[in-house]
Amino acid sequence: MLTIVDNTFSTPYWQTPLTLGADMVLHSATKYLGGHSDVVAGLVVVNDEKLADDLHFVQNSTGGILGPQDSWLLVRGIKTLALRMEAHEANTKKIVEFLKKHKSVKKIYYPGLESHPQHSIANEQAGGFGGMVSFDVGSGEKAAEVLSKVKYFTLAESLGAVESLISVPAKMTHASIPAERRAELGITDGLIRISVGIEDAEDLIEDLEQALQ
């Protein structure tokens, strides 16, 4: 039985699942590894020669490789990965502190918070907590209002780029999941997800503040 880990959110900068015992690691390189919303790519990393040979056979037979331009864009993005991940997290921590104090925010989901159910696990196995945050504003109407008011956050389902993105999972990324199941998973109509970029943190906080009022 293989253990496969999607490490897109953490990236190799914050977490290396192969050293923790994983057999395969997946990355949507479109996200943080590329980092600039200009390349579509993915990759699989293994630490076993047979797995590598099997994957190479599939790759060779199906032609699943990047073109030269996409490869160049991805290499360019990886060169600044460390700088960007540090900036993403620094901004995210400031935004989380702001959200914790806002009366319109009912709940925050971020592994960097000690109140997060998996905080101790994340703290043990990763070097950082990343730039993805979700928070509940109580209703779909309030979430729609926030999205209509933000100026610096771009409405998009993607993540991991230098610009900050915002979305409502119940209406976008997870809309195909039945409402009952979404409720079980905590994906309420009022849940907002943000991918925090590397803009000035105070600008992002001011934008969220005016949108939440």
Buried (B, 14 or more C-beta within 10 A) or exposed (E): EEEEBEBBBBBBBBBBBBEEEBBBBBBBBBBBBBBBBBBEBBEBBBBEEEBEEEBEEEEEEEEEEBEEEBEEBBEBBBEBBEEBBBBBBBBBBBBBEBBEEBEBBBBBBBBBBEEBEEBEEBBEBBEBBBBBBBBBBBEBEBBBBBBEBBEBBBEBEBBBBBBBBBBBBBBEBBEEBEEEEBEEEEBBBBBBBBBBBBBEBEEBBBBBEEBBE
